[in-house]
């Protein structure tokens, strides 16, 4: 099959196929913007002479201080996780119709390899269109947002640009990764002339081995503080070992929670099957036990955002406790107890990023639930035709979504909180013994070198410790927001359920 024919067939299809390509391209666009934003932050040039000198051309301290740019870039990259999960959900949109189209191609003489390449090419081309569009939006936005203030300082790093190699790596790397992921998922799929079948059939429920991944992630974060204390001043450790620990630990914990949702779904299905009495709950129990991994696929992006948000809540609690302790110790020593709101205001930006991630994840939830309803529309229509009320089917969809979602969200909140606590070395913050210089005079006398020494004195500040409170309020709001996203998703899905249960769907080929 010629390449031109492959491309034409990859982009062919009905409105559902077009929507899948557009949503995949949109996800790639958002992921490209997140990646390019992170690379732009890392591309900021350090002032010559002093490696830790601030870049005074920016108004935001996250960009001015070189020690904070790595964390800022890491937070931007974390936004790409729910976006990539959304892309995975969009790739499943209209899967039954696509399977029938691929089977028709096999019936017309296409080989299994050609059909697989066709599916991979569709995802790769859609992602490539999205990354190219993302690069264009990035370059245009860079010009539009380049607005220095009266002092010549910038709100965003629009004066720097990542290297050409980095731009090419993002624009071409994301489509290659998307195509590779599609090829990997198709390893257990056989496309024959009479239909598509999955080879992997699970005879027993998932096992809770995902807890090992969660434990590994927590251990990696707990190890950060001892490594810092033992290797203090070693630039190699700070430059490579610590980011590796954080990245590996965070990914292990997220994968553990997402995979563990499969075990949660299967367990909830067994409990519902054993104790439930209503038809809606029993139908949901059957679906949860038959496909427990549907919860992992559906809630992956949302759980990743919840873990990140819970970790941010733990970090905010640490900064708040540290700030309060320092102000109290300063007041006891007779020093001005004013606080520095920098870190707390920075956490406001992190919370905004978490809110954006939850919204993106909610979009992925809607796509996944609607896709599942449309894929099973003939089964739903058959149940309605045999006398099952639509209210019962609606209840089963709600049970199937909410039953694994509640414990999975609680697990994600707990893991995110423990990751944040492990990073800061326990549940206490210590001010330590220190001293500070206080000038007890007017600003003019304190600024004058000739008179400053007459009015200054050294004040000793005693060491103290304080337990970091659990941020229950912020965790409750985060969990409520995630659960609200699930409820909104269920509501949207029920709108499609009524259309998909029409008797005419029984005649769908």
HELIX and SHEET records of a PDB file:
HELIX    1   1 UNK A    3  UNK A   10  1                                   8    
HELIX    2   2 UNK A   15  UNK A   42  1                                  28    
HELIX    3   3 UNK A   61  UNK A   64  1                                   4    
HELIX    4   4 UNK A   66  UNK A   91  1                                  26    
HELIX    5   5 UNK A   95  UNK A  107  1                                  13    
HELIX    6   6 UNK A  112  UNK A  144  1                                  33    
HELIX    7   7 UNK A  164  UNK A  185  1                                  22    
HELIX    8   8 UNK A  186  UNK A  188  5                                   3    
HELIX    9   9 UNK A  210  UNK A  230  1                                  21    
HELIX   10  10 UNK A  235  UNK A  236  1                                   2    
HELIX   11  11 UNK A  237  UNK A  241  3                                   5    
HELIX   12  12 UNK A  242  UNK A  275  1                                  34    
HELIX   13  13 UNK A  279  UNK A  290  1                                  12    
HELIX   14  14 UNK A  293  UNK A  332  1                                  40    
HELIX   15  15 UNK A  342  UNK A  375  1                                  34    
HELIX   16  16 UNK A  377  UNK A  385  1                                   9    
HELIX   17  17 UNK A  390  UNK A  423  1                                  34    
HELIX   18  18 UNK A  443  UNK A  447  1                                   5    
HELIX   19  19 UNK A  449  UNK A  455  1                                   7    
HELIX   20  20 UNK A  472  UNK A  500  1                                  29    
HELIX   21  21 UNK A  503  UNK A  507  5                                   5    
SHEET    1   A 2 UNK A 189  UNK A 192  0                                        
SHEET    2   A 2 UNK A 195  UNK A 198 -1                                        
SHEET    1   B 2 UNK A 428  UNK A 430  0                                        
SHEET    2   B 2 UNK A 465  UNK A 467 -1                                        
SHEET    1   C 2 UNK A 434  UNK A 439  0                                        
SHEET    2   C 2 UNK A 456  UNK A 461 -1                                        
END                                                                             
